[in-house]
Amino acid sequence: MTRHIYAFGFNGHGQVDPNSEDILKTPIKLDFHPFQGIHLEGISSNWDTSCAWSESKVFIWGFGAKLFSTTKDPVGLVEISLPFLHSIKSVEIWTSEVNQNPLFSLYIQDNVRHFYSIRSYQNRLLDVNGHHWNEREIPIICHLHENLSLSTNAKQVSAWVYESDITATLMTSTREHITIYNAEIQEIREYDHTHLISKIYSCPLNSAGNEKFIHLSSSDIHILGVTNHGNLHVWGQGRYGEFGDGIINTQIRTPPSSSLDLDSHTLVEKLEGIRIIAADGGTGFSFALTHNGHLYSWGNNKKSQLARGQGSDFLLPDFVEFNASEDPMIKSITCGIDHVIALDMNGGVWHSGSNKYGQLGELPTNSLDKRSEGFELSSKFRRGVLTVSCKGWHSLLLIET
């Protein structure tokens, strides 16, 4: 069995195909030479960069790859080898700005609960330099010429090593910060672009202390956390009704904290009693996946991304619609800026929302946009897709054949 990546959609930074300057409105298979003979484990993306990884290598293309280069020549695929890693589990991409200069970071988690970060900023190191975060985390600065082989110039590698046996460590990122959740001590930490801790929240989710987050995801403006009890918590910005409480909220909602009334603070009460196993969000909207493969959505619906009809926003969660005689059983959901891709148990792709840049993988009916009123089954990818990432105006599919 071999694995391939298909990509389509907005390509302004080369995040779909670095060898093309065109918007790719139909899917292409990415046959980068470094992929030959590599068993790809996963894919990830944000709005301007794409990423794939094997057990010990990370590949990036798009805007982030350009920031790793010290030349002005065109940059294609950047290959990063991490021989000291114990099998890569997940990769998070973060593009930010420091003093109006772009910053790109990769956050890598391996299978023994180590976090590594690789950053590129103005061809110089950032200022971690051995700073001890606390007694549980020991930053390790890895000198590149000794520990890391790169096809181009990454600027710094640091590692956050958690010494204790953590039952779950979760990570996600919005536009402003990286959020890391430690289930053993039930604590949320937010790190800014310098990797300095900006906020710490102690967050036991009930008085018994036996409810913990098992899933974190985010849009650029809000975060969704699913617990082992099947409850969903949402925090961040709520100006489109992202919190699912029926209210337009212009105030920033902070993460769950032991100093707050948790029952009314971040919990999506409309979904209480429904076992949620995963969730994701786009710009101003949210999706939740239940244990039996159903989807709920709410929030911004300007591009019909909620699969609940056209136009109107929805401030409360409700079932989504599928344009099929029988609703499929969904196993994962991922949200872009204004489009959504759901993956069913057969590896079939269902999509909703805007197709302005071809991010749904279908030819638009006109040059402006194509909006789906409900989830539609892809005309090209009806089985065999392993995972999907679509965090911008483009989409990536990892397929096994």
ZADO-137632 format. One record per residue (C-alpha): residue number from 1; residue in one letter; x, y, z negated. Coordinates in steps of 0.02 Angstrom, whole numbers, plus 32768, in hexadecimal, padded with zeros to 4 digits. Each point is the difference from the previous one (the first is absolute). Layout:
<pts>
- num residuo east north up
- NUM A X Y Z
...
</pts>
This chain:
<pts>
- num residuo east north up
- 1 M 8000 8000 8000
- 2 T 8041 80AD 802C
- 3 R 7FCB 80AA 7FC1
- 4 H 7FEC 809F 8065
- 5 I 7FCF 80B4 7FDC
- 6 Y 7F81 805B 806B
- 7 A 7FF0 80BD 7FF0
- 8 F 7F8D 8086 8048
- 9 G 7FC7 80B3 7FE3
- 10 F 8053 80A8 7FE1
- 11 N 80B9 7FFD 802C
- 12 G 8039 80B4 7FE2
- 13 H 8095 7FC8 7F98
- 14 G 8022 7F5A 8055
- 15 Q 7FA5 7FA2 7F75
- 16 V 7FA9 7F8E 807E
- 17 D 808A 7FF0 8083
- 18 P 80A2 8065 7FEB
- 19 N 8027 7FE2 80B8
- 20 S 7F66 805F 8039
- 21 E 7FBD 80B1 7FE8
- 22 D 7F4F 7FD5 8031
- 23 I 7F68 7FDD 7F95
- 24 L 7FE6 7F44 8010
- 25 K 7F45 7FE5 800F
- 26 T 8013 7F45 8025
- 27 P 8062 7F87 7F92
- 28 I 80B5 7FD6 802B
- 29 K 806A 7F73 7FBB
- 30 L 80A0 8042 7FAF
- 31 D 8092 7F99 8040
- 32 F 808D 8059 7FA7
- 33 H 80A2 7F9F 8016
- 34 P 8022 7FF6 7F41
- 35 F 7F5A 7FA3 7FED
- 36 Q 8043 7F6D 8066
- 37 G 8015 7F68 7F90
- 38 I 7FBC 805E 7F67
- 39 H 7F6B 7FBF 7F9D
- 40 L 7F9F 809E 7FDA
- 41 E 7FAC 8000 7F55
- 42 G 7F9C 80A2 8003
- 43 I 7FDB 80AB 8049
- 44 S 7FE1 80AC 7FB7
- 45 S 7FE2 80B0 8040
- 46 N 7FD6 80B2 7FD6
- 47 W 7FC6 808A 8074
- 48 D 80A9 801A 8057
- 49 T 8068 7F63 7FE2
- 50 S 7FEF 7F44 8014
- 51 C 805A 7F73 7FA8
- 52 A 8013 7F43 8005
- 53 W 8067 7F8A 7F95
- 54 S 8046 7F52 7FF3
- 55 E 8043 7FAF 7F61
- 56 S 809A 806F 7FF9
- 57 K 7FF0 8083 8089
- 58 V 7F94 809A 8018
- 59 F 7FDF 804C 80AB
- 60 I 7FBD 80B1 8015
- 61 W 7FD0 8068 8097
- 62 G 7FB1 80AA 8017
- 63 F 8022 80A0 7F9F
- 64 G 8052 7FA9 7F6C
- 65 A 807D 7FAB 8074
- 66 K 8033 80AA 8045
- 67 L 8026 803F 7F51
- 68 F 8077 7F6F 7FE6
- 69 S 8067 8037 8095
- 70 T 808B 8082 7FF9
- 71 T 7FFE 801E 80BC
- 72 K 7F86 805B 8070
- 73 D 7FF9 7F6E 8078
- 74 P 7F5B 7FA4 8014
- 75 V 7FE6 7F83 7F74
- 76 G 7FA8 7F5B 801B
- 77 L 7FF7 7F76 7F7E
- 78 V 8066 8011 7F5F
- 79 E 8032 7F5B 7FB2
- 80 I 8029 7FFB 7F46
- 81 S 804F 7F62 7FB8
- 82 L 7FEC 7FE2 7F46
- 83 P 8068 7F65 7FD7
- 84 F 7FEF 801A 7F44
- 85 L 7F43 7FF2 8004
- 86 H 7FA3 7F67 7FC1
- 87 S 7F84 7FF5 8090
- 88 I 7F9D 809E 802B
- 89 K 7F4E 7FFE 7FC0
- 90 S 7FBF 80AA 8038
- 91 V 8039 80A5 804A
- 92 E 7FB2 80AC 7FE6
- 93 I 802A 8093 8072
- 94 W 7FFE 80B4 7FC3
- 95 T 801C 809E 8066
- 96 S 8006 80A1 7F9D
- 97 E 8052 80AA 8001
- 98 V 8080 8053 7F8E
- 99 N 801C 80BA 8015
- 100 Q 7FAF 7FF6 80AD
- 101 N 8079 7F75 8033
- 102 P 7FBC 7F53 802B
- 103 L 8025 7F6F 7F8A
- 104 F 7FE3 7F49 802B
- 105 S 8001 7F72 7F81
- 106 L 7FEB 7F45 8007
- 107 Y 7FC7 7FAB 7F5F
- 108 I 8023 7F46 8002
- 109 Q 7FC4 7F7E 7F84
- 110 D 804F 7F54 7FFD
- 111 N 7FBD 7F5D 7FBA
- 112 V 805A 8011 7F59
- 113 R 7FAD 80A8 7FD7
- 114 H 808D 8075 8032
- 115 F 7FD8 80A5 8055
- 116 Y 807E 804C 8079
- 117 S 7FF4 80A9 8051
- 118 I 805E 803C 809A
- 119 R 7FF7 80B8 8027
- 120 S 8039 8077 8087
- 121 Y 8004 80BC 7FE5
- 122 Q 806D 8084 8055
- 123 N 8091 7F86 8014
- 124 R 8027 8003 7F47
- 125 L 7FDB 7F9F 7F62
- 126 L 7F71 802B 7F8F
- 127 D 801D 8019 7F47
- 128 V 7FDC 7F5D 7FA5
- 129 N 80B8 7FDE 7FD8
- 130 G 7FED 7F80 7F77
- 131 H 7F77 8058 7F9F
- 132 H 7FB1 7F84 7F84
- 133 W 7F43 8006 8013
- 134 N 7FDC 7FA4 7F5D
- 135 E 802A 7F61 7FA6
- 136 R 7F9D 7F94 807B
- 137 E 8049 8041 80A3
- 138 I 80B8 8005 8031
- 139 P 8025 805F 80A0
- 140 I 808C 7FB3 8066
- 141 I 8058 806C 8080
- 142 C 8041 7F8E 8089
- 143 H 8093 8043 8063
- 144 L 7FD1 7FE9 80B5
- 145 H 80A8 7FC2 803F
- 146 E 8000 7F76 7F7C
- 147 N 7F4C 7FC7 7FF3
- 148 L 7FA0 8035 809A
- 149 S 801B 7FEB 80BA
- 150 L 7FA2 807B 806E
- 151 S 7FF7 801A 80BA
- 152 T 7FF4 80BB 7FD9
- 153 N 801E 806D 7F68
- 154 A 7F8A 7FEC 7F6D
- 155 K 8032 8079 7F78
- 156 Q 7FE0 7FA9 7F5C
- 157 V 7FC5 7F5E 7FB3
- 158 S 7FC4 7FF5 7F4E
- 159 A 7FA6 7F75 7FA6
- 160 W 7F85 7FFF 7F71
- 161 V 801B 7F5A 7FA7
- 162 Y 7F78 7FC8 7F88
- 163 E 8051 7F90 7F7E
- 164 S 7F65 7FB2 7FB2
- 165 D 7F8E 7F7C 804A
- 166 I 7F7A 806D 804D
- 167 T 7F5A 7FB0 802A
- 168 A 7FE0 807F 8089
- 169 T 805A 8099 8041
- 170 L 7FA3 8064 8083
- 171 M 8033 8094 806A
- 172 T 7FAB 8079 8076
- 173 S 801C 80B2 803E
- 174 T 7F9B 809A 802A
- 175 R 8041 809E 8052
- 176 E 8041 8043 7F5B
- 177 H 804A 7F6F 7F9F
- 178 I 8025 7F48 7FEB
- 179 T 7F93 7FA7 7F80
- 180 I 8042 7F64 7FA9
- 181 Y 7F97 7F97 7F89
- 182 N 804F 7F8B 7F80
- 183 A 7F7E 7F80 7FC8
- 184 E 8064 7FBF 7F6C
- 185 I 8000 80A6 7FA5
- 186 Q 7F63 8040 805C
- 187 E 8052 80A1 8036
- 188 I 7FF5 806A 809D
- 189 R 8095 806B 8032
- 190 E 8004 8081 8089
- 191 Y 80A8 8028 8051
- 192 D 801B 809C 8069
- 193 H 806F 800E 809A
- 194 T 80A0 8004 7F98
- 195 H 7FCD 7F5D 7FA9
- 196 L 7FEF 805C 7F5A
- 197 I 7F6B 7FD0 7F97
- 198 S 7F7E 8088 800E
- 199 K 7F71 7FB0 7F9D
- 200 I 7FE8 7F6A 7F8D
- 201 Y 7F54 7FB9 7FD8
- 202 S 7FE1 7F79 7F7E
- 203 C 7F69 7FA6 8048
- 204 P 7FB7 7F6C 7FA2
- 205 L 7F5D 7FE9 805E
- 206 N 7F9C 7FC0 7F6D
- 207 S 8012 7FF1 7F44
- 208 A 8033 7F49 8009
- 209 G 808D 802B 8077
- 210 N 7FE1 7F6B 8071
- 211 E 7FC9 8060 809B
- 212 K 808D 8031 8075
- 213 F 8017 803F 80B1
- 214 I 8026 7F7A 8080
- 215 H 7FF6 806C 809D
- 216 L 802E 80B5 8028
- 217 S 7FE9 805D 80A4
- 218 S 7FF0 80B4 8037
- 219 S 7FDA 807F 8085
- 220 D 8065 809F 800C
- 221 I 7F91 8050 7F7A
- 222 H 7FB4 7F7A 7F8E
- 223 I 802C 7F58 7FB0
- 224 L 7F96 7F65 7FE6
- 225 G 8026 7F7D 7F7B
- 226 V 7FAB 7F55 7FF0
- 227 T 8006 7FA2 7F5B
- 228 N 8001 7F46 7FD6
- 229 H 7F4C 8016 7FC4
- 230 G 7FCB 8034 80AF
- 231 N 7FE8 80B8 7FD3
- 232 L 8036 8090 8070
- 233 H 804D 80A3 7FC1
- 234 V 801F 8098 806F
- 235 W 8063 809F 7FDC
- 236 G 8050 8092 805D
- 237 Q 7F99 8076 806B
- 238 G 7F44 7FEE 8015
- 239 R 7FC6 808C 8072
- 240 Y 7FAB 7F87 8079
- 241 G 7FB5 7F8E 7F7C
- 242 E 8094 7F87 7FFA
- 243 F 7FD7 7FD3 7F4B
- 244 G 7F5A 7FB0 802E
- 245 D 7FA0 8055 7F74
- 246 G 7F8A 8067 806C
- 247 I 805C 80A3 7FDD
- 248 I 8070 8072 8067
- 249 N 8091 801D 7F89
- 250 T 807B 808D 801F
- 251 Q 8068 7FD8 7F65
- 252 I 8093 7F88 8002
- 253 R 7FD2 7F61 7FA2
- 254 T 8092 7FB7 7F9D
- 255 P 8025 7F45 7FF1
- 256 P 7FAA 7F9B 7F77
- 257 S 804E 8027 7F58
- 258 S 7FE9 7FC3 7F4F
- 259 S 7FDB 80B4 7FCD
- 260 L 7F67 8009 8071
- 261 D 7F53 7FB4 8005
- 262 L 8026 7F76 807C
- 263 D 7F4D 7FC8 8018
- 264 S 7FD2 80A4 8055
- 265 H 80A7 8043 8039
- 266 T 803E 7F9A 8095
- 267 L 7F90 7F66 8008
- 268 V 7F8F 7FF2 809A
- 269 E 7F62 7FD8 7FA0
- 270 K 7F97 7FDE 809B
- 271 L 806B 7F64 801E
- 272 E 7FFB 7FBD 7F4E
- 273 G 7FC9 7F4B 7FFE
- 274 I 8045 7FE4 80B0
- 275 R 80A8 7FA9 7FFE
- 276 I 8078 806D 8064
- 277 I 80A6 7FB0 8034
- 278 A 804E 808A 806C
- 279 A 7FE4 80B2 803A
- 280 D 804C 8083 8073
- 281 G 7FE3 80B3 8031
- 282 G 8017 8079 8090
- 283 T 7FF8 80BD 8000
- 284 G 7F68 8022 7F95
- 285 F 7FB1 7F53 8003
- 286 S 800A 7F59 7FA7
- 287 F 7FE0 7F47 8022
- 288 A 7FEC 7F70 7F84
- 289 L 800B 7F45 8027
- 290 T 7F9D 7F83 7F98
- 291 H 8031 7F4F 7FD1
- 292 N 7F85 7FB8 807E
- 293 G 8041 8065 8093
- 294 H 7F85 8092 8004
- 295 L 802F 80B7 8013
- 296 Y 7FC1 809F 7FAE
- 297 S 802E 80B0 803B
- 298 W 7FE4 80B5 7FCE
- 299 G 8043 80B1 8018
- 300 N 8030 805E 809E
- 301 N 7FA4 7FBE 809A
- 302 K 8024 8089 8081
- 303 K 8047 7F7F 8079
- 304 S 7F85 7F75 7FD1
- 305 Q 8090 7FA7 7FAA
- 306 L 7F8E 7FBE 7F75
- 307 A 7FA5 7F8B 807A
- 308 R 7F5B 8040 7FBB
- 309 G 7FC3 8064 8095
- 310 Q 803B 80A4 8049
- 311 G 8023 80A8 7FB5
- 312 S 7FC2 8012 7F4E
- 313 D 8073 7FEA 7F6A
- 314 F 7FCB 7F83 7F7A
- 315 L 8021 8027 7F49
- 316 L 7FD3 7F53 7FBD
- 317 P 8040 7F53 8032
- 318 D 7F94 7F91 806C
- 319 F 800F 7F6D 8079
- 320 V 8054 801F 80A6
- 321 E 7FB6 7FCA 80A5
- 322 F 8046 7F81 807C
- 323 N 7FCB 7FFF 80B5
- 324 A 7FEB 7F43 8000
- 325 S 7F75 7F81 7FEE
- 326 E 8050 7FC3 7F5F
- 327 D 8073 8063 7F8C
- 328 P 80B0 7FBB 7FFB
- 329 M 805A 7FD4 7F5F
- 330 I 8087 8085 7FEB
- 331 K 80A8 7FDB 7FAD
- 332 S 8057 80AB 800A
- 333 I 7FDC 80B6 8023
- 334 T 8076 808D 8032
- 335 C 7FD8 80B7 8020
- 336 G 8052 8080 8070
- 337 I 7FE4 80BB 7FFF
- 338 D 7F56 7FEF 8054
- 339 H 7FF4 7F4A 803A
- 340 V 7FF1 7F59 7FA7
- 341 I 8033 7F4D 802A
- 342 A 7FB8 7F68 7FA7
- 343 L 8048 7F51 8014
- 344 D 7F8E 7F68 7FF6
- 345 M 802B 7F50 7FC4
- 346 N 8026 7FC7 80B1
- 347 G 807D 808D 801B
- 348 G 7F82 8062 8068
- 349 V 800D 80BF 8004
- 350 W 7F67 806E 7FE0
- 351 H 800E 80BC 8011
- 352 S 7F9F 80A1 7FE0
- 353 G 801D 80BB 800B
- 354 S 805D 806F 8079
- 355 N 8057 7FBD 809B
- 356 K 803E 80AA 803C
- 357 Y 80B4 7FC1 800F
- 358 G 7FD5 7F4B 8027
- 359 Q 801C 7FCE 7F4A
- 360 L 7F74 7F7F 800C
- 361 G 805B 7FA6 808C
- 362 E 7F72 801B 807B
- 363 L 7FFC 8071 8098
- 364 P 7F9E 80A0 7FD1
- 365 T 7F61 8023 8062
- 366 N 8040 80B2 801C
- 367 S 809D 8066 7FE2
- 368 L 7FC7 8046 7F58
- 369 D 7FC0 7F7A 7F8B
- 370 K 7F9F 7F60 7FEB
- 371 R 7FA3 7FE1 7F5F
- 372 S 7FB9 7F5C 7FC6
- 373 E 7F5D 8005 7F9E
- 374 G 8028 7F5C 7FAA
- 375 F 8091 7F87 7FFC
- 376 E 8020 7FB9 80AD
- 377 L 8064 7F63 8028
- 378 S 809E 8023 8062
- 379 S 7FFB 7FCF 80B6
- 380 K 80B7 7FC7 7FF8
- 381 F 8024 7FC1 7F50
- 382 R 7F7B 7F83 7FCA
- 383 R 806C 7F85 7FA0
- 384 G 80B4 7FE0 7FC9
- 385 V 8025 80AB 7FB3
- 386 L 805C 7FED 7F5A
- 387 T 8002 80B2 7FC0
- 388 V 7FD8 80B2 8036
- 389 S 8044 80AD 7FD6
- 390 C 7FB0 80A2 803D
- 391 K 802C 808D 7F89
- 392 G 8005 808A 8084
- 393 W 7FB4 8015 80AD
- 394 H 8052 7F5F 803A
- 395 S 7FEF 7F48 7FD8
- 396 L 8076 7F6B 7FEC
- 397 L 7FCF 7F48 8008
- 398 L 806D 7F6C 7FCD
- 399 I 7FC9 7F68 8064
- 400 E 8036 7F49 7FFA
- 401 T 7FF7 7F97 809E
</pts>
